[in-house]
């Protein structure tokens, strides 16, 4: 006799508990999705979950040192142009002239000298 849908769902739920499966959900923007699609096409993978699982297993197989390169997030590098740096410096000096603050304490003095 064939199992009902309810029985199959119950058995699947038991297996998820037995193997301590966790569902991962992740939203990605178009550029990231396109890169994943390319990786999948290059390797003949049709299922996203298979691709993500392979990426995790292969990055882990690289070990703690080499996996850093695979897991490293690309960071934006901030480069300040000379014009912006000059403007910032000029504005900072102008603000110090308007309000010099509480004054400076020379770090070479001890508290007894004050």
VEXVOPA-258733 format. One line per field, with one value per atom (N, C-alpha, C): residue number from 1; atom name; x, y, z. Coordinates in pm, 1 decimal. Atoms other than C-alpha are relative to their C-alpha. Layout:
% VEXVOPA-258733
nr c(NUM/...)
atom c(CA/...)
x c(X/...)
y c(Y/...)
z c(Z/...)
This chain:
% VEXVOPA-258733
nr c(1/1/1/2/2/2/3/3/3/4/4/4/5/5/5/6/6/6/7/7/7/8/8/8/9/9/9/10/10/10/11/11/11/12/12/12/13/13/13/14/14/14/15/15/15/16/16/16/17/17/17/18/18/18/19/19/19/20/20/20/21/21/21/22/22/22/23/23/23/24/24/24/25/25/25/26/26/26/27/27/27/28/28/28/29/29/29/30/30/30/31/31/31/32/32/32/33/33/33/34/34/34/35/35/35/36/36/36/37/37/37/38/38/38/39/39/39/40/40/40/41/41/41/42/42/42/43/43/43/44/44/44/45/45/45/46/46/46/47/47/47/48/48/48/49/49/49/50/50/50/51/51/51/52/52/52/53/53/53/54/54/54/55/55/55/56/56/56/57/57/57/58/58/58/59/59/59/60/60/60/61/61/61/62/62/62/63/63/63/64/64/64/65/65/65/66/66/66/67/67/67/68/68/68/69/69/69/70/70/70/71/71/71/72/72/72/73/73/73/74/74/74/75/75/75/76/76/76/77/77/77/78/78/78/79/79/79/80/80/80/81/81/81/82/82/82/83/83/83/84/84/84/85/85/85/86/86/86/87/87/87/88/88/88/89/89/89/90/90/90/91/91/91/92/92/92/93/93/93/94/94/94/95/95/95/96/96/96/97/97/97/98/98/98/99/99/99/100/100/100/101/101/101/102/102/102/103/103/103/104/104/104/105/105/105/106/106/106/107/107/107/108/108/108/109/109/109/110/110/110/111/111/111/112/112/112/113/113/113/114/114/114)
atom c(N/CA/C/N/CA/C/N/CA/C/N/CA/C/N/CA/C/N/CA/C/N/CA/C/N/CA/C/N/CA/C/N/CA/C/N/CA/C/N/CA/C/N/CA/C/N/CA/C/N/CA/C/N/CA/C/N/CA/C/N/CA/C/N/CA/C/N/CA/C/N/CA/C/N/CA/C/N/CA/C/N/CA/C/N/CA/C/N/CA/C/N/CA/C/N/CA/C/N/CA/C/N/CA/C/N/CA/C/N/CA/C/N/CA/C/N/CA/C/N/CA/C/N/CA/C/N/CA/C/N/CA/C/N/CA/C/N/CA/C/N/CA/C/N/CA/C/N/CA/C/N/CA/C/N/CA/C/N/CA/C/N/CA/C/N/CA/C/N/CA/C/N/CA/C/N/CA/C/N/CA/C/N/CA/C/N/CA/C/N/CA/C/N/CA/C/N/CA/C/N/CA/C/N/CA/C/N/CA/C/N/CA/C/N/CA/C/N/CA/C/N/CA/C/N/CA/C/N/CA/C/N/CA/C/N/CA/C/N/CA/C/N/CA/C/N/CA/C/N/CA/C/N/CA/C/N/CA/C/N/CA/C/N/CA/C/N/CA/C/N/CA/C/N/CA/C/N/CA/C/N/CA/C/N/CA/C/N/CA/C/N/CA/C/N/CA/C/N/CA/C/N/CA/C/N/CA/C/N/CA/C/N/CA/C/N/CA/C/N/CA/C/N/CA/C/N/CA/C/N/CA/C/N/CA/C/N/CA/C/N/CA/C/N/CA/C/N/CA/C/N/CA/C/N/CA/C/N/CA/C/N/CA/C/N/CA/C/N/CA/C/N/CA/C/N/CA/C/N/CA/C/N/CA/C/N/CA/C/N/CA/C/N/CA/C/N/CA/C)
x c(84.6/0.0/89.2/-78.2/134.1/-21.3/7.9/210.7/-74.4/71.2/-5.4/99.6/-84.3/138.0/37.1/-24.0/105.2/107.4/-98.2/306.0/139.7/-129.6/581.3/55.9/-44.8/596.0/50.7/-40.6/617.1/135.8/-128.0/899.2/112.5/-101.0/1087.7/34.5/-23.2/1044.2/84.8/-80.2/1183.7/146.5/-137.3/1489.5/70.3/-61.1/1548.9/43.3/-35.3/1546.7/118.3/-105.9/1764.8/135.9/-126.7/2030.3/30.8/-18.8/2000.2/12.5/-1.1/1924.2/-54.7/45.2/1885.8/-23.3/28.3/1725.5/70.8/-69.8/1938.9/-72.4/60.9/1775.8/91.0/-92.1/1974.8/-46.7/37.0/1880.1/126.8/-116.1/2130.3/-47.4/30.1/2137.4/36.4/-14.6/2149.8/143.6/-138.7/2529.9/50.1/-40.9/2585.4/-68.8/74.2/2315.9/58.8/-60.2/2474.8/131.0/-124.8/2809.5/-28.0/37.9/2642.3/-48.1/46.5/2468.7/117.4/-119.0/2806.5/74.6/-66.9/2967.1/-74.8/80.7/2680.1/13.3/-12.9/2704.0/137.9/-136.3/3082.9/15.8/-17.2/3042.8/-115.5/111.3/2722.8/-91.9/86.8/2524.6/-131.9/131.7/2150.9/-73.1/69.1/2043.1/84.6/-70.8/2136.0/51.5/-43.7/2146.9/123.6/-119.3/2400.9/123.1/-111.9/2618.6/48.2/-37.0/2612.7/66.7/-59.3/2683.3/141.0/-133.9/2977.1/97.6/-87.4/3115.7/45.3/-34.0/3102.6/99.0/-87.3/3260.0/138.6/-130.4/3535.3/79.8/-71.0/3619.5/53.9/-44.5/3638.4/118.0/-108.4/3863.8/132.9/-123.0/4114.5/74.2/-63.2/4181.8/-8.7/16.3/4202.6/76.9/-80.5/4472.8/-50.0/41.1/4368.3/-148.2/142.5/3994.9/-25.1/13.5/4050.3/-15.4/8.4/4104.1/-136.3/130.0/3783.3/-113.2/107.0/3580.1/10.8/-23.3/3727.1/-103.5/97.8/3470.1/73.1/-63.1/3564.9/-40.0/26.5/3593.2/26.6/-21.4/3559.5/117.7/-113.2/3877.6/-32.5/28.1/3829.4/129.0/-116.0/4072.7/-43.5/34.2/4061.4/93.1/-80.6/4174.7/72.1/-75.7/4424.0/-89.3/89.7/4154.5/-89.3/87.5/3921.9/80.5/-84.7/4206.9/36.2/-34.1/4307.7/-120.1/121.8/3947.3/-28.3/22.9/3910.1/97.6/-101.2/4235.1/-30.8/31.9/4137.3/-120.6/120.1/3793.0/31.9/-37.6/3945.9/76.9/-76.9/4194.4/-89.7/93.0/3918.2/-85.9/81.3/3704.6/82.0/-85.8/3998.4/23.8/-17.0/4047.3/-125.5/126.7/3677.5/-18.3/20.0/3672.7/119.2/-121.2/4014.6/-18.2/24.0/3861.5/49.4/-37.0/3976.0/147.5/-144.0/4344.0/71.8/-80.2/4624.4/83.2/-89.2/4818.3/119.8/-120.6/5174.8/22.4/-13.6/5221.5/133.9/-128.3/5578.7/-6.6/16.3/5450.0/-59.3/66.0/5365.2/-114.9/113.2/5049.7/46.5/-50.5/5262.3/38.7/-40.9/5378.6/-120.9/116.4/5020.8/-49.8)
y c(-117.5/0.0/123.9/-122.7/344.3/88.5/-91.4/594.9/126.4/-125.8/903.3/115.9/-119.2/1252.0/36.1/-29.5/1298.9/-91.9/95.9/984.6/31.4/-36.7/1089.4/125.3/-124.1/1436.4/-28.7/33.8/1286.7/-70.6/70.3/1053.7/96.6/-99.5/1343.1/89.1/-82.7/1551.3/-75.0/80.9/1265.9/-4.0/3.4/1242.5/133.6/-131.7/1618.5/15.6/-4.7/1588.4/-92.8/98.9/1275.4/49.7/-47.6/1438.0/144.5/-137.9/1778.2/98.1/-88.4/1948.9/137.4/-137.8/2326.2/62.1/-68.4/2525.6/134.7/-126.9/2813.4/82.2/-91.3/3108.8/120.0/-110.8/3382.1/77.8/-85.4/3673.6/59.9/-57.1/3794.8/94.6/-93.6/4078.7/-62.3/52.1/4032.3/-39.0/29.0/4048.5/-128.0/121.4/3777.2/-121.6/111.5/3560.4/-35.6/26.1/3598.0/-77.2/72.2/3483.9/-145.4/135.8/3180.1/-76.6/64.1/3104.6/-39.8/32.3/3119.2/-119.1/112.4/2888.1/-130.5/118.8/2644.9/-47.0/35.2/2655.6/-59.8/48.9/2607.2/-144.3/130.7/2296.8/-96.0/87.6/2153.0/-30.4/17.2/2201.7/71.6/-57.3/2261.2/49.0/-35.6/2293.6/94.9/-99.2/2596.4/-63.1/58.4/2392.8/-88.0/80.7/2154.8/89.2/-92.2/2446.4/58.9/-61.4/2612.2/-103.5/104.2/2283.3/-33.6/27.4/2211.7/112.0/-112.6/2560.7/-7.6/9.9/2511.6/-114.4/115.8/2163.9/22.2/-22.2/2267.6/109.0/-104.1/2586.9/-59.0/62.7/2380.9/-93.2/92.8/2124.0/72.7/-77.9/2403.4/20.9/-17.5/2427.8/145.0/-132.1/2729.7/110.8/-105.0/2913.7/32.9/-25.1/2871.1/35.3/-31.4/2887.4/149.0/-144.8/3249.3/70.3/-62.0/3337.8/-24.5/31.8/3162.5/71.1/-58.0/3315.3/150.9/-142.7/3664.5/82.5/-89.0/3933.3/112.4/-113.9/4188.3/129.1/-125.5/4523.7/116.7/-121.6/4863.1/75.2/-77.0/5062.1/147.8/-142.4/5424.5/73.0/-79.9/5652.3/146.3/-141.5/6020.2/76.7/-77.0/6252.7/113.7/-110.8/6529.5/121.8/-115.0/6793.6/-14.1/22.7/6637.2/8.8/-6.2/6595.2/144.6/-141.1/6959.7/76.4/-67.7/7079.6/-37.8/45.1/6869.9/66.7/-62.3/7004.4/148.2/-142.9/7364.9/23.8/-15.4/7321.7/-30.2/34.4/7155.8/113.4/-112.7/7440.4/120.5/-111.9/7698.4/-21.8/29.8/7524.7/16.4/-17.8/7516.1/147.5/-144.4/7890.8/59.6/-50.8/7955.5/-44.4/53.5/7731.9/-89.6/77.2/7621.8/-110.7/108.3/7397.4/36.0/-18.3/7350.3/28.9/-20.5/7406.3/-133.6/121.7/7158.5/-14.1/30.4/6991.6/-72.0/61.2/6909.4/-132.6/129.6/6536.8/-15.7/9.8/6601.4/52.2/-49.8/6779.6/-107.6/90.2/6579.8/78.1/-66.1/6656.6/97.0/-89.5/6823.3/134.0/-125.4/7086.0/90.2/-81.7/7201.3/84.9)
z c(0.0/0.0/0.0/12.3/-93.9/122.0/-114.3/176.6/-41.4/26.6/202.8/8.2/-6.0/168.8/142.0/-141.2/542.0/58.6/-49.9/614.5/-55.1/59.0/372.3/65.3/-65.4/530.0/140.6/-136.7/878.3/-0.6/8.2/774.1/-35.7/38.1/609.1/120.0/-118.5/926.5/101.8/-92.0/1136.7/-45.1/50.8/910.5/21.7/-22.4/935.1/144.9/-142.6/1313.8/27.9/-23.2/1309.1/-48.6/56.4/1088.5/37.5/-47.2/1259.7/-117.5/116.2/929.1/37.7/-18.7/928.8/-136.9/125.5/652.6/0.1/14.2/531.3/-105.3/96.7/363.6/-13.8/23.6/203.7/-121.6/112.9/-16.5/-58.4/66.7/-273.4/-109.3/107.8/-521.5/-133.9/134.7/-894.9/-33.4/34.2/-929.2/64.5/-69.9/-668.9/-60.6/60.6/-821.8/-136.7/130.3/-1166.3/15.2/-24.3/-1025.2/38.7/-37.1/-867.1/-123.3/123.1/-1198.1/-89.1/79.4/-1376.8/59.0/-65.7/-1119.6/-27.1/23.5/-1162.1/-145.1/141.8/-1543.0/-28.9/22.4/-1539.7/47.0/-62.9/-1324.2/-24.9/34.1/-1469.1/116.9/-116.5/-1148.5/-27.9/29.1/-1178.7/124.5/-123.7/-814.7/83.2/-81.0/-605.9/129.3/-127.9/-285.4/-18.1/26.2/-442.5/-18.0/21.7/-554.3/131.3/-128.3/-211.3/90.5/-83.1/-35.3/-49.6/54.2/-270.3/32.6/-33.2/-213.8/145.5/-142.7/163.7/23.5/-21.3/152.2/-58.6/62.7/-88.4/70.6/-75.4/104.5/130.0/-124.8/423.8/-25.1/32.5/253.6/-20.4/18.0/183.6/131.6/-130.6/558.0/46.8/-59.8/786.8/-71.5/63.4/591.7/-139.6/138.5/230.0/-12.3/9.0/300.5/20.0/-19.2/404.8/-134.2/132.2/38.7/-63.1/58.4/-63.7/73.7/-80.8/219.7/17.8/-21.7/220.2/-75.9/63.1/148.5/-71.2/67.6/-112.7/71.2/-70.9/59.7/-93.5/78.0/-95.3/59.2/-47.4/-73.1/-16.6/2.0/16.9/-30.4/34.8/-155.0/-2.8/-9.3/-68.5/-92.8/95.2/-344.1/73.2/-59.8/-275.8/23.3/-15.2/-332.4/122.7/-114.7/-74.7/129.3/-118.8/175.1/33.2/-20.9/127.1/54.7/-47.7/170.4/145.6/-136.7/486.5/96.1/-83.6/626.5/21.3/-10.2/551.2/88.9/-83.6/707.2/146.2/-138.0/1015.0/65.4/-54.8/1061.5/25.6/-18.5/1014.1/124.5/-118.0/1278.2/127.5/-117.6/1521.0/29.8/-22.5/1469.6/60.6/-55.3/1540.1/144.6/-134.5/1848.9/33.6/-25.8/1973.0/103.6/-95.8/2240.1/138.1/-140.4/2598.5/19.8/-15.4/2532.6/4.3/6.2/2520.3/125.5/-111.1/2796.3/-59.4/51.1/2713.9/72.8/-68.2/2783.4/72.6/-68.5/2902.2/143.4/-135.7/3213.4/87.5/-95.7/3522.5/62.5/-63.6/3716.8/108.3/-103.8/3984.8/-58.3/63.7/3731.5/-27.5/37.7/3664.1/111.7)
